[in-house]
């Protein structure tokens, strides 16, 4: 179980870091090296900023949901075993 949780933690850490830092690489990639008549850089930067905001909002909602779930699970009364006969 410990190995599974470690792998799961690594997966979510990698996904989070990719979601946060890959958009800056994409905006760098779409920046044309020379001055051309058409540039999509402004539209790409706007879309990436909106994406990063939604990642943060989704992460915050997931955090609140996880806290609520932990509180609900933590409030359960432990099951007491029946005494032996």
Buried (B, 14 or more C-beta within 10 A) or exposed (E): EEEEEEEEEEEEEEEEEEBBEEBEEEBEEBEEEEEEEEEEEEEBBEBBEEBBEEBEEEEEEEEEEEEEEEEEEEEEEEEEEEEEE
